[in-house]
């Protein structure tokens, strides 16, 4: 089995996990929050917490694997004779395309969710944004906006040596844990965009640039290591175990790297870490588990990761899956669920969603593979 097939399969697994969280929001009307300024959810059941926790593997995995993909794309194009400038411009344009897709298709979901007959239930005491008086729009920088901005910045890193990618990642991590306002207020719009998620001047930001760019830069170095040291790929599990151990040790120690300490001694609170922005504890645990899953997928028989496998189909159409599944869930949420449903129903609807998405994504994969490599359709 080609080693890159395992990466596609991991991406597909991440998409499947992600769909659980979004189905929960549309069907059970529940969504957790893990914000830096203390708006962290509490849970009254293990089932609810585990449902949320497994989806924590998704966002860090998105940004990390995107970074690796950026390096692999750049390397393949340079091997084909592209100049460094051409590669950088192409990467920046891809990032801009993802950002615009986020603004056009993902941003309106903030409004759509507010129109559901049964309101979204927050599992925290988070203060809601002030009501919009209609004089200006509330813009949203959610997942795709964050990914697009991180990719655009990555086009600048391609001109640097790989060792500098690690330095940039480390600098972003230090900034995340050192520059967050002590009073818990977002302040200026640029602070919100770059570092401290929240609401500022009618702009809602969930994925600020610097904390998530740290993961993209680290992913770029991982992509470099993966391609230039193929004999070391069998040690991916060591990297995963090392990151996981780092996160667990930092959480047990408390202090720097946590942003918000555990509120009690329960195991749920131990793993209930700050995601917005991603604390060092949060993303080292998540990426560590992702890499352990990658190591496991690399050892699967090739027949289990055939092109028809759902993992491969979803993993090779991630952006298309992401945008499309939201609107399928919108139809389901508006037509079938006037009231919040139990979490068990969420899982049943999630399976139905995957069954709907599989043939659609398989068709789209066939469609996009007929396009030339330079086509923006390949982004999806």
N, C-alpha and C positions, 0 to 999 in steps of 0.2 A: 504493500500500500504506500502510495506517495505520502511523504510527511506532511505536505500541505493539505492533504485531504483531512487529516486530523484537526488542523486549524479551522477548516471550513465546518467540520462537524462540531467543534467547540462553539463556534459562532452560532450554529443552528441550535445547539442546546441552550445557549444564552437567550436566543429569541423565544424559545419555548418557555423558559422560566419567566421571562419578562411578561409574556402574555398572561400569566397567572395574576400578576399585580394589577394589570390594567383591566382584566375581567372582573376582579374584585371591586374595583372602583365603579364600574358600570352596573354590576349586578348586585353586589352586597352593599354598595355605596360606602365603602370603607377605604380610607387611604391613610397610611401612616406618615409621620413626618419625623425627621431627625435633624433639626436645625441647630446651628451653632449658638444661637442666642437663647437656648433653653427650651425651645418648643419640640420636645422629644416625646414620642408616644409612650403610653403605658398599655399594658396588655393584661386581660383577665383570663386568657387561655393560652396554653402552649401551641395549640393548633393555629391560632391567629398569628402568633409571633413567628412560628416556623414558616408559615405562608409568606410573610413579609421578608424574613431573613434570606430565604433561598433566592429571592429576587435581587438581593444586594450584590449578587455575583455579576449582575448584568451591566450596569453603567460602568464600573471599572473595567469590565471585560471589553465593552464597546471601545472605550478610549485607548486601552492598551493594545488591543488587536488592530485598531485603526492605525496606531503608530507603527506597528510591525508591517502592516500592509503598505503604508507610505514608503517605507524603506524598500520593500520588495518591488513595488512599482517603479521607484526611482532607479533601482539597480537594473531591472530588466530593460528599462528604456535607455539607460546609458549603454548597456550592452548592445542595444540595437542602433546606437549611433547618435542618440539625442545629446544635445549639449546640456550642461548644468542649468543654464538659463531656461531652456525649454522645459526641463523637468520641473523646475521651481514654478514656472508660470502655469504649467498644467496642474500641479498640485494645488496651487492657490485658486485656480478656477474651479477645481473640483470642490474645494472647501466652500467657495462662494455659492456654488450650486446647492450644496447641502444646507447651507445657512438659509438660502432663499426658499428651499422646499420646507424648511422648518417654519419660516414666517408665513408661508402661504397655506400649508396644510396642517401643521401642528399647533401654531399659535391660536387659531380659532377654537381649539378644544377647550381652552379656558372658559370661553363663553358657552360652548355646548354643554359642558358639565354643569354649569350653573342653571341650565334650563331643564334638567331632568326633574320629573315630578317628585321623586323622593330625593331629598338633599343629600349631598356627600357628607358623610360622617367623619369628622376628624378624630383620630384617636389620641389627640394631644390637646393642650390648652393654648395652642398657637393663636395669637392675635390675628384676626382677619384683616385684610387690606381695607382701607376706607372705601366706601361706595363711590363708584364713578358717577359724577354728576352730569355726564354727557358732554362736557366741554372739551374733553380730550380722550383719546383712546388709552387703554391700558395695553401696552405691548408686552409680549411674553418671550423671554429667551429660555426655552426649555431644552430638551436633550439635543435635538438636531441643530439648534442654534449654537450650543456649546461645542458640538462635534465639528461644525463648519468653521467656527472661529479657531479652534485648535488646529484644524488641518491647514488653514491659511497661515497661521504662525509657523507651522511645521515646514512650510515651503522655505522659510528663512533658515531653519536649522540644517537643511540639506546642503547648504554651502559650508557648513562647519564639519570638523572631524567628529567621528562618533563619540569620542571621549567627552567632548563638550556637551553632547546631548545629556549625558549623566549629570554634568554640572548644572545645566539648565533645570533639569528635573529636581535636583536637590535644592536649588535656589527657590523654586516655586513652592516646594514643601516647607522650607523655612519661612517664607513669606506668609504662607497660609496659617501657620501656627504662631507667628510673631506679630502680625499686623492687623488682626481682627480687632475692631473697636472694643475696648473694655466695657463700655456701657451697653453693648448689645444692639446699638442702632446702626443702620446701614449708612446713613449720611448721604454723601454725594452719589450721583448716578454712576460716576466712573468707579468709585469704590465698590458699588454693587455689581457692576459688570465684571470687574477684574477680580474681586476677592470675596465679598460678603453678600451671599444671596439674600434676597428679600424684595421689598418694594421700595422704589425710589423714583419720584417724579413720573408716576404712572407707568413705570417699567417694572415688570415682575421678572426676576432672574432666579432660576433654580440652579443653573450650571455656570457659575462664574469662570472666567477664562483661566486664571493662573493655577488654581488647584487641579483642574482637570487636564491642563496642558502638561503638568508634571507627569501624569500617567501616559500621555501621548508620547512625550519625549523618551520616557523609559521604554515604551513599547517599540519606538524606533531603534533603540539600542538592542533590544531583544531580537528584533528582526535582523539586524546586522549580525549579531552573535549566531543566530539560527542559520543564516546563509553562509557565513564565512567559517564556521566551525561545526560542520555537519557531524563530526564524530562526537561532539558534546551534546547532541540533541537527546541522547538517551539519559542525560542527567537533568532533563527538565524537571523531573520530580524533586531533585535536590533544591532547585531554585524555588519551586512551589513550597516545599517544606520549610525552607529558610525564611521566606516571606511570612508564611503562616505563623511560625514560631516567633518571629519578630513582633508581629501584631499581638499575639497572646501575651508575650512578656511585657510589652508596653502597656497593655490594658491592665494587667495584674499590678504593674508598678504605679499606675496612675500618673498624673502630671502631664508633662509635655508629650505631645503626640495624640492626646485624647480629645482635646478642645473642651469637652464636658466630661467630668468624671462620673463613674457609676453612682447611681443614687441609692443603691442598697447592695446587699451581698448576694442577691439571687443570680442564678446562671443566665436568666433572661436579660437582666440588666447588664451583666458582663458583656454580652454580645450585642446589646442595643446601643450601637455607636453612632457618632455624628456622621451623616452623609452629606449634608449641605452646609458648608463645603466638605468634601471628603477628608476626614481626619486621617492621619498616618495609620492609626489603628484600623480604621475602616477599610482602607484600600489595600493594606498589606495582607489582611486576612482574606479579603475578597479575591485579589489577584493570586494569592497563594493557593487558594482552593481551585481557582480557574486553571492554574498551571498543573495542579495535581490531576484535575479532570483531563487536561490535554495529554498528560503522560499516560493516563489510562486509555484514552482514545487511540493513542499511537500504537497500543498493543492489541487492539481489536483485530480480528481477522478481516481481510479486505472485503469479504462478501457482506459484512455487516455495515460497511460504509460505501455501498454501491451508489451510483448516481441517483437511484430511485429512493434512497433512504431519506426520510423526513429531515434528518439532521443535515444532510447534504443539500437538499432542496431549499430549506429555510436558511442555511448558512451561506448559500450562494446568491440569495436574493434578500439580503437583510433590510435595505432601505425600503424596498417595495413592500416587504412583509410589515415593516414598522408602520408605514403610512396607511396601508390598506386595512390592517387589522383594527386600527382605531375606528375607522368608519363602519366596519362591520359591527363592532361593539356598540357604536352609536345607534345603529338600527335596532340591534337587539335590546339595548337599554331603553329606548323610547317606546318600542312596540310591545315588549314582553314583560317588563318589570316596572310597574307603577310604584311598587313598594320595594324596600330593601329586602333581598333574599338571604337566607342562611348561607354560611360559607361553603357548606357542602354543595349547594346549588352552583356556586361559583365554579367549583371544579368540574361539574358536569357541563356547564356552558363552555368552559375552557377547552374541554375535549371536543365539543362540537365546533368551536372556533378553529381548532387545529385541523379538523377534518375539512372544513370549508377552505381554509387557507392553503392546504397542500396542493390540490389540483391547480388552483389559481397561480401559486408561486411556481409550480412546475411549468405551467404554460409560459409565464413571464421569463423564466430562465431560458427556455428555448428561444423566445423572441429576442432577448437581449444578446444572446450568443451569436445571433445572425448579424449583429451590428459590428462595424469595425472597432478595433480596440480603442480608438480615439473618441468614440461616440459617448456622449454623456448618458445615454441609456445604460451603459455598462455600470454606472454608479449605483443603479438601483438593484 
